[in-house]
Amino acid sequence: MTGPETLLRLSKKIIGKEYSFIASPEFMSMQESEIKKYAKKDALKIIALRDFHKIPFNRGGVQLITPEIVFYFINGEFRDMQTEKTLVIFLKRNMKYIKTIILGVGHETGTIVDIKLLVQEAAKLRASNMILAHNHPSGNLKPSEADNTLTKNIKEIGKIIGTTLLDHLIICDNKYISII
C-alpha cells in the first residue's frame, strides 16, 4: 500500500466504517517500513488504527457479524499466551457488543470453564447472543473432543437461558477456525 491515492482509499473506508477492511490481514500486517511512506501524521493514524485492538477501550456499538471481525476484535487477548484462555463475548440482538468475560484460564493443553459464570453474566446483561473463543497455545487449530463437547453443552445451555451461541472460535498463531 503506497501513495496518497491509497491513503485516500483507506481514509474513505475508515470514515465509511467498513470495518472488514480495517480487520483485513493486509491492513493488520502493515509493517512500519510501509507506513513510513506516508506523511508523519497520516502514518501515526494508520499505526493507531492497525493496533487499536491491543488497547483496552469501550467497544460498545461494534457489530460482531462475522468470524473474521470477531477474530480481529479479540485476537490481542490471546497474543503470546502460553496457557489456554477461554472467553465469552456477549451481544445484543442486533449483534452489538455488550461485554467480554474470561470463563477460564488453564494450562498448556486445557482449561476449566466456569459455566455458572456464563449463565449468571448472560442473565445479568440480558444478552441475546454470545460467542465463545479460546486459544490453543500448541499452535494446532484442530478442535479437541473437549472443545466439541463444550460447544455442544454451551449451545444447549444457551437454548435454555435464551442466549444463542453464535460461534466458537479457536485462535492460535494469528489464525482462527470457527467450529460451529
N, CA, C and O of each residue as an XYZ file, in Angstrom:
720
protein
N       0.854     -1.177      0.000
C       0.000      0.000      0.000
C       0.893      1.230      0.000
O       1.622      1.472      0.962
N       0.838      1.995     -1.057
C       1.679      3.188     -1.115
C       0.907      4.349     -1.713
O      -0.107      4.173     -2.388
N       1.422      5.550     -1.442
C       0.948      6.747     -2.114
C      -0.324      7.338     -1.562
O      -1.058      6.692     -0.814
N      -0.579      8.603     -1.949
C      -1.742      9.318     -1.444
C      -3.066      8.709     -1.902
O      -4.059      8.774     -1.176
N      -3.092      8.117     -3.101
C      -4.337      7.515     -3.575
C      -4.763      6.395     -2.635
O      -5.947      6.269     -2.322
N      -3.821      5.588     -2.186
C      -4.132      4.509     -1.271
C      -4.554      5.054      0.076
O      -5.473      4.514      0.692
N      -3.908      6.111      0.553
C      -4.277      6.726      1.817
C      -5.695      7.288      1.725
O      -6.466      7.169      2.677
N      -6.045      7.890      0.604
C      -7.387      8.411      0.407
C      -8.405      7.270      0.441
O      -9.457      7.388      1.068
N      -8.084      6.162     -0.239
C      -8.966      4.990     -0.239
C      -9.120      4.447      1.178
O     -10.223      4.116      1.610
N      -8.009      4.361      1.890
C      -8.020      3.878      3.269
C      -8.884      4.792      4.142
O      -9.697      4.308      4.930
N      -8.713      6.091      4.006
C      -9.479      7.050      4.794
C     -10.971      6.927      4.519
O     -11.783      6.962      5.444
N     -11.332      6.782      3.242
C     -12.747      6.634      2.892
C     -13.333      5.376      3.529
O     -14.463      5.388      4.016
N     -12.569      4.310      3.522
C     -13.054      3.067      4.115
C     -13.217      3.215      5.627
O     -14.183      2.716      6.204
N     -12.279      3.897      6.257
C     -12.351      4.085      7.705
C     -13.535      4.979      8.046
O     -14.321      4.657      8.937
N     -13.665      6.098      7.344
C     -14.765      7.026      7.597
C     -16.093      6.360      7.279
O     -17.091      6.593      7.962
N     -16.106      5.524      6.234
C     -17.313      4.812      5.841
C     -17.606      3.623      6.733
O     -18.560      2.886      6.484
N     -16.795      3.418      7.779
C     -16.976      2.356      8.760
C     -16.979      0.959      8.138
O     -17.711      0.077      8.588
N     -16.166      0.764      7.113
C     -16.027     -0.560      6.532
C     -15.010     -1.328      7.361
O     -13.854     -1.480      6.967
N     -15.460     -1.811      8.525
C     -14.578     -2.442      9.491
C     -13.889     -3.680      8.938
O     -12.790     -4.024      9.372
N     -14.525     -4.350      7.985
C     -13.904     -5.565      7.469
C     -12.569     -5.262      6.811
O     -11.673     -6.106      6.832
N     -12.406     -4.055      6.214
C     -11.112     -3.721      5.639
C     -10.083     -3.506      6.737
O      -8.958     -3.997      6.646
N     -10.472     -2.764      7.786
C      -9.549     -2.493      8.887
C      -9.106     -3.803      9.522
O      -7.970     -3.926      9.979
N     -10.004     -4.779      9.548
C      -9.690     -6.074     10.155
C      -9.011     -7.023      9.178
O      -8.755     -8.176      9.525
N      -8.713     -6.570      7.970
C      -8.127     -7.466      6.978
C      -6.663     -7.763      7.297
O      -5.967     -6.920      7.862
N      -6.195     -8.961      6.935
C      -4.793     -9.299      7.173
C      -3.838     -8.325      6.490
O      -2.762     -8.041      7.016
N      -4.225     -7.809      5.319
C      -3.390     -6.850      4.578
C      -3.136     -5.609      5.425
O      -2.006     -5.129      5.511
N      -4.186     -5.095      6.046
C      -4.056     -3.889      6.862
C      -3.359     -4.196      8.178
O      -2.457     -3.464      8.586
N      -3.767     -5.275      8.849
C      -3.239     -5.589     10.174
C      -1.754     -5.942     10.138
O      -1.054     -5.782     11.137
N      -1.273     -6.420      8.995
C       0.122     -6.829      8.921
C       1.025     -5.769      8.303
O       2.187     -6.046      8.004
N       0.509     -4.560      8.109
C       1.343     -3.491      7.546
C       2.561     -3.279      8.431
O       2.440     -3.128      9.647
N       3.708     -3.268      7.827
C       4.955     -3.067      8.557
C       5.271     -1.576      8.639
O       4.812     -0.788      7.812
N       6.058     -1.199      9.642
C       6.421      0.203      9.811
C       7.102      0.767      8.552
O       6.921      1.939      8.223
N       7.875     -0.060      7.855
C       8.555      0.427      6.643
C       7.544      0.852      5.577
O       7.779      1.816      4.849
N       6.422      0.138      5.482
C       5.373      0.506      4.529
C       4.661      1.776      4.988
O       4.334      2.644      4.179
N       4.430      1.873      6.278
C       3.699      3.003      6.842
C       4.514      4.286      6.730
O       3.940      5.362      6.562
N       5.850      4.195      6.820
C       6.713      5.381      6.781
C       6.645      6.106      5.446
O       7.123      7.235      5.340
N       6.062      5.486      4.423
C       5.931      6.131      3.119
C       4.913      7.267      3.161
O       4.882      8.113      2.267
N       4.081      7.285      4.200
C       3.066      8.314      4.339
C       3.621      9.480      5.143
O       4.649      9.362      5.810
N       2.919     10.612      5.067
C       3.284     11.763      5.899
C       3.191     11.325      7.363
O       2.406     10.442      7.709
N       3.997     11.951      8.210
C       4.104     11.520      9.609
C       2.742     11.453     10.304
O       2.452     10.462     10.973
N       1.898     12.485     10.164
C       0.611     12.468     10.861
C      -0.298     11.366     10.317
O      -1.054     10.762     11.078
N      -0.234     11.096      9.007
C      -1.034     10.012      8.433
C      -0.498      8.660      8.882
O      -1.276      7.747      9.155
N       0.805      8.525      8.961
C       1.416      7.267      9.403
C       1.006      6.951     10.834
O       0.732      5.796     11.161
N       0.960      7.970     11.691
C       0.546      7.756     13.084
C      -0.902      7.299     13.163
O      -1.236      6.457     13.996
N      -1.767      7.836     12.312
C      -3.170      7.410     12.280
C      -3.272      5.950     11.834
O      -4.051      5.176     12.389
N      -2.487      5.590     10.838
C      -2.516      4.212     10.334
C      -2.056      3.251     11.424
O      -2.677      2.210     11.639
N      -0.973      3.595     12.109
C      -0.469      2.738     13.192
C      -1.528      2.608     14.286
O      -1.763      1.513     14.797
N      -2.161      3.710     14.643
C      -3.192      3.667     15.692
C      -4.348      2.765     15.280
O      -4.830      1.970     16.088
N      -4.794      2.878     14.040
C      -5.886      2.026     13.567
C      -5.469      0.560     13.506
O      -6.237     -0.328     13.876
N      -4.257      0.319     13.041
C      -3.773     -1.052     12.923
C      -3.682     -1.720     14.293
O      -3.944     -2.916     14.425
N      -3.312     -0.949     15.305
C      -3.055     -1.517     16.623
C      -4.192     -1.286     17.614
O      -4.028     -1.546     18.806
N      -5.353     -0.796     17.137
C      -6.403     -0.433     18.080
C      -6.871     -1.602     18.933
O      -7.286     -1.388     20.072
N      -6.821     -2.819     18.432
C      -7.315     -3.974     19.190
C      -6.425     -4.329     20.376
O      -6.828     -5.115     21.233
N      -5.225     -3.763     20.438
C      -4.310     -4.062     21.542
C      -4.605     -3.206     22.768
O      -4.106     -3.481     23.860
N      -5.421     -2.161     22.582
C      -5.660     -1.201     23.647
C      -7.049     -1.433     24.217
O      -8.027     -1.459     23.470
N      -7.150     -1.603     25.547
C      -8.488     -1.764     26.116
C      -9.283     -0.464     25.984
O      -8.773      0.606     26.319
N     -10.502     -0.541     25.511
C     -11.348      0.632     25.382
C     -12.798      0.191     25.361
O     -13.090     -1.001     25.270
N     -13.702      1.147     25.446
C     -15.119      0.836     25.397
C     -15.468      0.444     23.970
O     -15.450      1.281     23.068
N     -15.780     -0.808     23.770
C     -16.042     -1.312     22.426
C     -17.523     -1.329     22.101
O     -17.929     -1.906     21.092
N     -18.333     -0.705     22.937
C     -19.771     -0.689     22.713
C     -20.107     -0.155     21.337
O     -19.466      0.774     20.847
N     -21.106     -0.741     20.721
C     -21.547     -0.289     19.417
C     -20.928     -1.041     18.253
O     -21.427     -0.956     17.131
N     -19.853     -1.776     18.496
C     -19.245     -2.555     17.423
C     -20.146     -3.752     17.131
O     -20.572     -4.452     18.049
N     -20.431     -3.983     15.855
C     -21.233     -5.140     15.471
C     -20.298     -6.278     15.078
O     -19.476     -6.141     14.172
N     -20.437     -7.387     15.768
C     -19.598     -8.556     15.503
C     -20.401     -9.528     14.647
O     -21.046    -10.444     15.155
N     -20.346     -9.305     13.338
C     -21.235    -10.027     12.434
C     -20.571    -11.148     11.646
O     -21.262    -11.930     10.993
N     -19.246    -11.243     11.693
C     -18.567    -12.335     11.003
C     -17.471    -12.900     11.901
O     -16.962    -12.189     12.768
N     -17.100    -14.167     11.709
C     -15.996    -14.715     12.494
C     -14.703    -13.924     12.323
O     -13.923    -13.801     13.268
N     -14.471    -13.389     11.131
C     -13.253    -12.614     10.880
C     -13.210    -11.350     11.730
O     -12.168    -11.015     12.294
N     -14.333    -10.650     11.825
C     -14.382     -9.439     12.647
C     -14.193     -9.799     14.113
O     -13.491     -9.095     14.839
N     -14.816    -10.896     14.554
C     -14.653    -11.352     15.942
C     -13.178    -11.661     16.208
O     -12.636    -11.276     17.244
N     -12.536    -12.353     15.271
C     -11.121    -12.704     15.431
C     -10.266    -11.458     15.651
O      -9.478    -11.409     16.595
N     -10.412    -10.460     14.797
C      -9.601     -9.255     14.940
C     -10.004     -8.431     16.162
O      -9.194     -7.680     16.706
N     -11.236     -8.574     16.582
C     -11.726     -7.874     17.770
C     -11.071     -8.401     19.040
O     -10.795     -7.628     19.958
N     -10.814     -9.720     19.106
C     -10.300    -10.313     20.352
C      -8.919    -10.939     20.237
O      -8.380    -11.407     21.240
N      -8.339    -10.962     19.067
C      -7.050    -11.647     18.892
C      -5.992    -11.164     19.881
O      -5.191    -11.967     20.360
N      -5.972     -9.893     20.190
C      -4.994     -9.351     21.130
C      -5.081     -9.975     22.518
O      -4.095     -9.990     23.254
N      -6.254    -10.488     22.879
C      -6.442    -11.134     24.179
C      -5.593    -12.399     24.325
O      -5.280    -12.820     25.438
N      -5.226    -12.995     23.196
C      -4.541    -14.285     23.222
C      -3.072    -14.206     22.814
O      -2.349    -15.199     22.894
N      -2.636    -13.039     22.383
C      -1.276    -12.894     21.888
C      -0.256    -13.286     22.952
O      -0.323    -12.813     24.087
N       0.670    -14.136     22.591
C       1.776    -14.581     23.452
C       1.333    -15.357     24.690
O       2.100    -15.470     25.647
N       0.124    -15.887     24.692
C      -0.342    -16.695     25.831
C       0.277    -18.091     25.738
O       0.249    -18.716     24.678
N       0.825    -18.568     26.829
C       1.406    -19.907     26.885
C       0.438    -20.908     27.510
O       0.713    -22.106     27.563
N      -0.704    -20.396     27.985
C      -1.729    -21.249     28.579
C      -3.050    -20.991     27.868
O      -3.241    -19.947     27.244
N      -3.960    -21.956     27.972
C      -5.272    -21.773     27.359
C      -6.092    -20.771     28.143
O      -6.034    -20.712     29.371
N      -6.854    -19.987     27.407
C      -7.744    -18.989     27.999
C      -9.047    -19.049     27.217
O      -9.037    -19.096     25.987
N     -10.161    -19.047     27.924
C     -11.472    -19.111     27.286
C     -12.265    -17.862     27.631
O     -12.366    -17.480     28.797
N     -12.826    -17.229     26.607
C     -13.622    -16.014     26.755
C     -15.016    -16.238     26.199
O     -15.234    -17.115     25.363
N     -15.945    -15.441     26.669
C     -17.250    -15.372     26.019
C     -17.553    -13.901     25.777
O     -17.350    -13.054     26.646
N     -18.040    -13.622     24.584
C     -18.436    -12.270     24.191
C     -19.958    -12.251     24.172
O     -20.588    -13.079     23.514
N     -20.546    -11.307     24.895
C     -21.997    -11.179     24.921
C     -22.416    -10.069     23.963
O     -21.773     -9.024     23.872
N     -23.515    -10.326     23.251
C     -24.013     -9.403     22.236
C     -25.507     -9.145     22.421
O     -26.242     -9.976     22.954
N     -25.925     -7.979     21.968
C     -27.345     -7.660     21.916
C     -27.971     -8.394     20.727
O     -27.275     -9.047     19.950
N     -29.275     -8.277     20.601
C     -29.986     -8.917     19.489
C     -29.477     -8.411     18.134
O     -29.433     -9.169     17.165
N     -29.093     -7.132     18.067
C     -28.610     -6.547     16.805
C     -27.123     -6.786     16.580
O     -26.505     -6.148     15.727
N     -26.553     -7.708     17.350
C     -25.156     -8.137     17.232
C     -24.161     -7.111     17.764
O     -22.961     -7.248     17.530
N     -24.626     -6.100     18.462
C     -23.712     -5.106     19.030
C     -23.109     -5.638     20.326
O     -23.757     -6.321     21.119
N     -21.866     -5.296     20.495
C     -21.068     -5.753     21.631
C     -21.621     -5.233     22.957
O     -21.994     -4.066     23.073
N     -21.670     -6.123     23.960
C     -22.018     -5.722     25.322
C     -20.790     -5.839     26.230
O     -20.363     -4.859     26.840
N     -20.230     -7.048     26.310
C     -19.154     -7.281     27.266
C     -18.437     -8.586     26.936
O     -19.029     -9.502     26.363
N     -17.147     -8.664     27.305
C     -16.367     -9.897     27.227
C     -15.970    -10.294     28.639
O     -15.545     -9.455     29.434
N     -16.111    -11.574     28.944
C     -15.639    -12.063     30.239
C     -14.751    -13.280     30.030
O     -14.889    -14.011     29.049
N     -13.845    -13.480     30.967
C     -12.974    -14.658     30.956
C     -13.708    -15.767     31.695
O     -14.112    -15.601     32.846
N     -13.871    -16.892     31.024
C     -14.530    -18.044     31.647
C     -13.539    -18.991     32.293
O     -13.909    -19.789     33.154
N     -12.286    -18.909     31.883
C     -11.292    -19.779     32.482
C      -9.912    -19.578     31.882
O      -9.768    -19.249     30.704
N      -8.904    -19.781     32.712
C      -7.508    -19.782     32.279
C      -6.915    -21.063     32.827
O      -7.042    -21.350     34.017
N      -6.274    -21.831     31.974
C      -5.791    -23.130     32.404
C      -4.307    -23.316     32.235
O      -3.498    -22.486     32.651
N      -3.968    -24.430     31.612
C      -2.566    -24.771     31.377
C      -2.349    -24.905     29.878
O      -3.185    -24.459     29.092
N      -1.256    -25.505     29.475
C      -0.906    -25.579     28.047
C      -1.927    -26.333     27.206
O      -2.105    -26.016     26.030
N      -2.592    -27.310     27.775
C      -3.456    -28.174     26.964
C      -4.928    -28.128     27.344
O      -5.716    -28.928     26.838
N      -5.309    -27.228     28.207
C      -6.724    -27.169     28.555
C      -7.021    -26.142     29.625
O      -6.124    -25.556     30.231
N      -8.302    -25.945     29.835
C      -8.768    -25.038     30.875
C     -10.117    -25.519     31.378
O     -10.849    -26.207     30.666
N     -10.433    -25.157     32.588
C     -11.753    -25.459     33.153
C     -12.604    -24.218     32.938
O     -12.206    -23.113     33.308
N     -13.768    -24.400     32.343
C     -14.652    -23.286     32.025
C     -15.745    -23.193     33.090
O     -16.368    -24.193     33.445
N     -15.966    -21.979     33.592
C     -16.979    -21.734     34.620
C     -18.321    -21.448     33.949
O     -18.626    -20.302     33.619
N     -19.116    -22.494     33.752
C     -20.412    -22.383     33.090
C     -21.375    -21.530     33.922
O     -22.178    -20.783     33.363
N     -21.300    -21.636     35.244
C     -22.189    -20.844     36.113
C     -21.962    -19.350     35.892
O     -22.917    -18.573     35.876
N     -20.710    -18.948     35.723
C     -20.398    -17.546     35.465
C     -21.009    -17.100     34.140
O     -21.540    -15.994     34.040
N     -20.936    -17.956     33.127
C     -21.523    -17.644     31.822
C     -23.018    -17.405     31.970
O     -23.534    -16.409     31.463
N     -23.728    -18.304     32.659
C     -25.171    -18.187     32.836
C     -25.510    -16.925     33.632
O     -26.427    -16.185     33.274
N     -24.772    -16.689     34.699
C     -25.004    -15.519     35.560
C     -24.839    -14.221     34.762
O     -25.692    -13.336     34.829
N     -23.740    -14.110     34.009
C     -23.478    -12.881     33.238
C     -24.483    -12.702     32.106
O     -24.939    -11.587     31.855
N     -24.831    -13.788     31.423
C     -25.805    -13.691     30.332
C     -27.132    -13.150     30.851
O     -27.758    -12.304     30.214
N     -27.555    -13.645     32.014
C     -28.814    -13.180     32.610
C     -28.700    -11.726     33.057
O     -29.587    -10.916     32.788
N     -27.612    -11.403     33.736
C     -27.409    -10.042     34.247
C     -27.380     -9.021     33.102
O     -27.943     -7.933     33.219
N     -26.727     -9.379     32.009
C     -26.585     -8.472     30.868
C     -27.782     -8.507     29.921
O     -27.918     -7.667     29.032
N     -28.640     -9.492     30.132
C     -29.780     -9.714     29.234
C     -29.308     -9.871     27.784
O     -29.898     -9.327     26.850
N     -28.235    -10.630     27.637
C     -27.626    -10.847     26.316
C     -28.487    -11.781     25.473
O     -28.978    -12.800     25.959
N     -28.660    -11.427     24.224
C     -29.410    -12.272     23.291
C     -28.518    -13.300     22.620
O     -28.965    -14.389     22.262
N     -27.238    -12.940     22.452
C     -26.296    -13.798     21.735
C     -24.966    -13.843     22.459
O     -24.645    -12.972     23.268
N     -24.197    -14.881     22.151
C     -22.847    -14.987     22.705
C     -21.951    -15.695     21.701
O     -22.404    -16.469     20.858
N     -20.662    -15.401     21.824
C     -19.637    -16.042     21.004
C     -18.551    -16.516     21.957
O     -18.043    -15.748     22.774
N     -18.208    -17.770     21.842
C     -17.166    -18.374     22.669
C     -15.853    -18.321     21.894
O     -15.848    -18.473     20.673
N     -14.756    -18.109     22.587
C     -13.438    -18.109     21.934
C     -12.396    -18.601     22.925
O     -12.443    -18.282     24.113
N     -11.458    -19.382     22.413
C     -10.320    -19.778     23.244
C      -9.109    -20.020     22.353
O      -9.226    -20.164     21.136
N      -7.954    -20.059     22.988
C      -6.719    -20.243     22.231
C      -6.197    -21.663     22.389
O      -6.561    -22.378     23.322
N      -5.352    -22.045     21.474
C      -4.592    -23.295     21.541
C      -3.111    -22.919     21.507
O      -2.564    -22.681     20.431
N      -2.457    -22.863     22.662
C      -1.037    -22.494     22.686
C      -0.162    -23.461     21.888
O       0.953    -23.111     21.502
N      -0.657    -24.666     21.642
C       0.110    -25.670     20.897
C       0.305    -25.268     19.435
O       1.211    -25.769     18.769
N      -0.541    -24.367     18.936
C      -0.468    -23.986     17.529
C      -1.341    -24.840     16.636
O      -1.391    -24.612     15.427
N      -2.029    -25.818     17.198
C      -2.896    -26.709     16.440
C      -4.323    -26.160     16.463
O      -4.934    -26.057     17.526
N      -4.848    -25.810     15.296
C      -6.201    -25.256     15.212
C      -7.302    -26.313     15.316
O      -8.471    -25.977     15.506
N      -6.938    -27.566     15.194
C      -7.948    -28.629     15.197
C      -8.653    -28.694     16.557
O      -7.999    -28.774     17.596
N     -10.019    -28.658     16.541
C     -10.741    -28.733     17.813
C     -10.595    -30.109     18.459
O     -10.629    -31.136     17.782
N     -10.435    -30.108     19.765
C     -10.345    -31.372     20.506
C     -11.752    -31.878     20.791
O     -12.736    -31.176     20.558
N     -11.835    -33.089     21.291
C     -13.127    -33.635     21.692
C     -13.734    -32.771     22.799
O     -14.942    -32.532     22.820
N     -12.876    -32.301     23.724
C     -13.348    -31.429     24.801
C     -13.908    -30.117     24.239
O     -14.904    -29.604     24.750
N     -13.277    -29.571     23.194
C     -13.776    -28.349     22.549
C     -15.168    -28.579     21.969
O     -16.065    -27.754     22.144
N     -15.341    -29.695     21.282
C     -16.635    -30.014     20.675
C     -17.708    -30.235     21.740
O     -18.850    -29.808     21.571
N     -17.343    -30.897     22.828
C     -18.291    -31.135     23.923
C     -18.698    -29.821     24.580
O     -19.877    -29.596     24.856
N     -17.716    -28.955     24.830
C     -18.000    -27.649     25.425
C     -18.953    -26.855     24.534
O     -19.911    -26.255     25.021
N     -18.690    -26.854     23.242
C     -19.545    -26.136     22.291
C     -20.972    -26.665     22.367
O     -21.925    -25.890     22.450
N     -21.112    -27.971     22.338
C     -22.438    -28.596     22.393
C     -23.152    -28.238     23.697
O     -24.333    -27.889     23.679
N     -22.448    -28.321     24.825
C     -23.053    -28.030     26.126
C     -23.481    -26.568     26.237
O     -24.578    -26.276     26.713
N     -22.623    -25.654     25.800
C     -22.969    -24.230     25.897
C     -24.104    -23.892     24.937
O     -24.937    -23.036     25.236
N     -24.139    -24.549     23.803
C     -25.244    -24.338     22.858
C     -26.570    -24.741     23.511
O     -27.568    -24.030     23.392
N     -26.573    -25.881     24.196
C     -27.778    -26.353     24.883
C     -28.170    -25.422     26.027
O     -29.345    -25.092     26.190
N     -27.193    -25.003     26.812
C     -27.466    -24.068     27.917
C     -28.018    -22.761     27.355
O     -28.943    -22.179     27.921
N     -27.460    -22.309     26.260
C     -27.937    -21.083     25.626
C     -29.397    -21.171     25.223
O     -30.143    -20.202     25.366
N     -29.809    -22.323     24.723
C     -31.226    -22.511     24.355
C     -32.115    -22.385     25.590
O     -33.198    -21.804     25.525
N     -31.655    -22.927     26.707
C     -32.446    -22.899     27.943
C     -32.566    -21.475     28.491
O     -33.644    -21.063     28.922
N     -31.464    -20.726     28.474
C     -31.484    -19.378     29.076
C     -31.847    -18.273     28.079
O     -31.971    -17.109     28.461
N     -32.015    -18.630     26.817
C     -32.403    -17.633     25.815
C     -31.268    -16.798     25.278
O     -31.485    -15.684     24.800
N     -30.055    -17.323     25.351
C     -28.882    -16.634     24.800
C     -28.245    -17.572     23.775
O     -27.667    -18.596     24.139
N     -28.350    -17.226     22.517
C     -27.905    -18.095     21.436
C     -26.390    -18.087     21.290
O     -25.776    -17.023     21.207
N     -25.786    -19.273     21.259
C     -24.355    -19.386     20.947
C     -24.217    -19.308     19.435
O     -24.633    -20.216     18.714
N     -23.628    -18.212     18.961
C     -23.497    -17.989     17.522
C     -22.274    -18.648     16.924
O     -22.295    -19.103     15.780
N     -21.196    -18.697     17.712
C     -19.951    -19.232     17.173
C     -19.018    -19.616     18.302
O     -19.182    -19.185     19.444
N     -18.043    -20.428     17.964
C     -16.953    -20.789     18.863
C     -15.684    -20.746     18.031
O     -15.507    -21.540     17.107
N     -14.800    -19.809     18.367
C     -13.547    -19.656     17.633
C     -12.401    -20.259     18.429
O     -12.317    -20.102     19.647
N     -11.521    -20.953     17.713
C     -10.248    -21.382     18.280
C      -9.193    -20.513     17.613
O      -9.164    -20.379     16.390
N      -8.327    -19.925     18.430
C      -7.335    -18.965     17.935
C      -5.941    -19.439     18.312
O      -5.696    -19.833     19.452
N      -5.031    -19.400     17.349
C      -3.618    -19.663     17.642
C      -2.755    -19.145     16.497
O      -3.158    -19.167     15.334
N      -1.581    -18.687     16.846
C      -0.597    -18.197     15.869
C      -1.199    -17.227     14.853
O      -0.941    -17.336     13.654
N      -2.007    -16.275     15.341
C      -2.631    -15.263     14.481
C      -3.546    -15.861     13.422
O      -3.738    -15.276     12.356
N      -4.106    -17.020     13.717
C      -5.083    -17.663     12.820
C      -6.253    -18.100     13.672
O      -6.172    -18.121     14.900
N      -7.339    -18.447     13.008
C      -8.514    -18.916     13.747
C      -9.287    -19.927     12.917
O      -9.118    -20.040     11.703
N     -10.140    -20.655     13.622
C     -11.084    -21.547     12.975
C     -12.400    -21.406     13.715
O     -12.421    -21.284     14.940
N     -13.486    -21.422     12.980
C     -14.827    -21.390     13.562
C     -15.319    -22.830     13.610
O     -15.302    -23.527     12.595
N     -15.760    -23.283     14.791
C     -16.149    -24.697     14.889
C     -17.662    -24.892     14.994
O     -18.134    -25.973     15.347
N     -18.412    -23.844     14.687
C     -19.877    -24.012     14.611
C     -20.272    -23.906     13.153
O     -21.453    -24.013     12.824
